[in-house]
Structures are given as C-alpha cells and as structure tokens.
Amino acid sequence: EEWEQRHKEAFYDAKEALPYLDGMFVAYNSNIDAIRHLTEEDLSKLIGLFDEAEVQERVAVYPREIAEPMDFVARLLISMREGKAAEVPAYTADTHEWLKEHLGFDYARMGGQAGIISNLLARLELKKVVAYIPWLSEEQAEYFAATGNLLHPTVENGKVFLKPPGEAFKPGTGSKVNWIFEYSKDMKVTCAGSTFTVPRDNRLIISSRPKWLRLDMDKQIYEQLDTLLPVDGAMLSGYQMIKEEYEDGSTYKDYVENSVKVIEKLKSLNPELRIHVELTSIQNRVIRKAILTEIVAKHVHSMGLDTVEVANALNVLGYEELSYSVIKKGENGIMSLYQGAIQLMKDLNLERVHVHSLGFYICILAKGHPLTLKEHRDALLFSSVLAAAQALDGKIENLTEAEAGLEVPVSAKGLEDIENFQLYCTGRKLCSSDEFEYGYIYGPDHDAVLIPSKVVDKPKATVGIGDTISAGAFVAMLARM
Ligand code: 8BR
C-alpha cells in the first residue's frame, strides 16, 4: 500500500519536473530489429532449400558465426531442439540479404540501447534529446521517434547543425539489422528423417556486426560539440560493440580513447553535466575490463546494470567469490548484490550505481552525492512505473500513456526479498530499521536506496525494459538537481 502511494507521488512529481530539463545527449548504438515468428511450414521450407545430410553435418560442427545461410539453419535447429535462446554474430550482410529474399520478417522495430533510450526520452517529452549514432543510415533514421524534440548532429559545409534523424543521416551508410527468430513450444521439426519437438518458446538472434562498425565520433562533430548544448546529462552505451583488433590496424584502445575524449570535452563544456554509462553483457573480458577501468572508473558519474552484469563486472575486477554468489542468487542473492554494487561504486569511483533486478532496484550512492535519499528514491520509483508500462504495452508513447504503469502492483516477491535484506542489514547493524522503512540506508562509506518495483504478470514484451529503467531513473534524478 505504502509503496503504491510512493510510486504514485514520485511519478507525478517527475512528470512535472521533466519539462524543465534542458536535455540529454545519448550515444552510440542503435540497430534495426527484424522479428519473424517461425511456423512449422517456414521450417520445412528452409530445410528444403538445402541438402539435409549437409545440414546435419553443419549442426554437428556447431558454427560460432553465421558465415553463410546454412550456418543459420544449423544454429536454428540447435536452438529449437533445446528450446534454448542463442545469439550468433554475422560479420557480412550476405545472410541478411538471403533472409530477406527467402523468409522476410513480420515487423521491425528500434533496437540497441542508445536508440531505445533516445526514443524513450523523446516520448517523455524532454525539451531536447540529442542522439549520436556513428552509423546512422537512412533506413535506421526511420526508427527514431518523430516527436520533433529528438535531434541528431549533421555536418553541412563544415558546420554542425542539429536536425531530425531523417535529415541527419549520411547517404551511403549501411544498416545494422539484427534478426530475431521466435519459435513456439510443441512445434515439430523434421530434418534428414528425424523429428524433434520444440521443448519451449524461445528465440535465436543473429546479431549483425558489419566490418565497418566503429564506436567513434565524427571529427567535425567532436570539434563543435558545443552545438549540442545545453544538456544536463549524457547516457552512453554500446561499448560491447568494440573489438580488440580491426583489419585496418586500429585496436580497442583507439575507441576507448576516442570515447574518453568525448566525455572529457562534454564535461569541460558543462562541469555540472552528469555522465551515465549503461552496461550490458560484454563477452570479451579484455574489452569488459578496459571499459570499466579506462572509461567508467576515471570519467563517469553513474552506471546502470542488471544483476548478471554486476557479477561479470566483479569478475574482471578480481572479486571472483563475490561474483559467484551474486550469480548463484539463492537466499543471500540480494545481500551479495548489495555488497557487489558497493564494491563497484568504490573501485570504479562512481557517484551512483543503479542495479535493477526483477522485483526490486538498488541504488548505491557515494557520500557527498548532491541529492537527498528521497529524491534518489523517487527517481527509482518513477522508473519502476515506466518499466511496468513498457512491460504492459511493449511501448511507451508519451507520459500520459505511461500512467498505465501505476495500475501494476508492486512485486510481492520483491517486497519479500527486501524484508529478508532488512533482517540481514539491521542484524549486522548496517542500517536502522526506521530509515529502512522508507527505503533508505545511511552506510559508513556509502548511502543507498532500495525499492520494491512493479512487475507485470504477463508482460507483452521484455525488450528494452532494462534500458527504460536506467534512463527513466537517471533523467528523473537530473530533473531534481
Ligand atoms: P535487462 O534486460 O537489462 O536484464 O533488464 C531487464 C529488467 O526488466 C529486469 O531487471 C527487471 O527489473 C525488468 N523486468 C522484466 Br525482465 N520483466 C518485467 C516485468 N514483467 N515487469 C516489470 N519489469 C520487468
């Protein structure tokens, strides 16, 4: 009851405050998600295009990348047979063209964190959202919200202007299209005389990694970065795209350096500006560590991540035991998560670490952070309403529609997790129960806010909820500063 009321007040307070912000800068990654729900007929048609014995051989090879269409069919069969989600990279556009010709998609939508976050913030009616996507193509531009407040820098006669994405793309730029193949439980698939039944609903993703993809900023735009101002904050993501080495001889160090320069320039143009990095799974440990220790640790104020990424981050920073106990969850999951988030704040020298989990969010704050814990708590509560709205409808068109999230109840499981945490916390005298009732913890070397969140029972979609939570909370926090 109490938490429902708190959600409501926080939502309307944020709604009122958001229009007063100058704006947000958002970079770097966006792509197009092409979604196809597969039928049994699709499968027999696909398999029929190949020699079935050869397909079986390819299944045994277990291709790690999609170099040609048969790799796709093989990985699809493996994923369906086990009902297990998989994401496989494709480095060329050949299979993309083949899929368009032989299968097609049901619908397409904006993908990639920066794309999703820019659209969300634009629809939350911010005065201005400046997106920067190094590989903005004409096709990609169509997926940005046409709300008038979403702009992208473009260079004309050596001068930088902010324009709607549809007028800001560079002609000739290729598109990054990820294919998402969904399939259903109980489908029957026959290949080379043997038949299996799909054990559960799941999906195979082919993520496109074109060779020309570079996480950097156009030199002229960098030099005239003041054109983007005024903004109150920057949300940066997409670092998982960085590779260790490129064919042209450049390495990850070049792109890390490039991004650090952008951050430092933004901060020199507006010393009050807050920088948030949104993490997602970065498979490569060298890259994961470089992002954390070279970009986040020295230059960034705020970080948003889910529980898996907390474990991954702790792991490359040398906290293996803590990392395992975060992953294992169980009884002590939330305790380990809390300890882990504190460790990240300390090691990475952050002002704010926002962890979201199913049913509750934790935000760790460095001593000296500029707001009250109530203001931080209200920012999290606002994002919990947005997450619920997003899960409910699969989209948020505007702030009024987002109110639908208020009707979603606070997670009972989340409340229970938090109660268990309270016992641990007060037992060890880490917090007082009076303050904890409000979701506040005043620790010895940090402060923290813990809220139960709203969870939709039967979500329409779960893509982009993590990004919505982080962006909603960050922007609501900025609106209080
Ligand atoms: P990631 O994609 O970054 O893991 O974030 C997903 C987040 O979405 C989770 O942390 C959880 O808080 C939220 N979420 C999920 Br998953 N399902 C949800 C639901 N049905 N209702 C509300 N939030 C949800």
Boltz pocket constraint, residues with backbone or C-beta under 6 A from the ligand:
constraints:
  - pocket:
      binder: B
      contacts: [[A, 279], [A, 305], [A, 306], [A, 356], [A, 357], [A, 358], [A, 359], [A, 360], [A, 387], [A, 388], [A, 391], [A, 454], [A, 455], [A, 456], [A, 457], [A, 458], [A, 459], [A, 462], [A, 464], [A, 465], [A, 466], [A, 467]]
      max_distance: 6.0
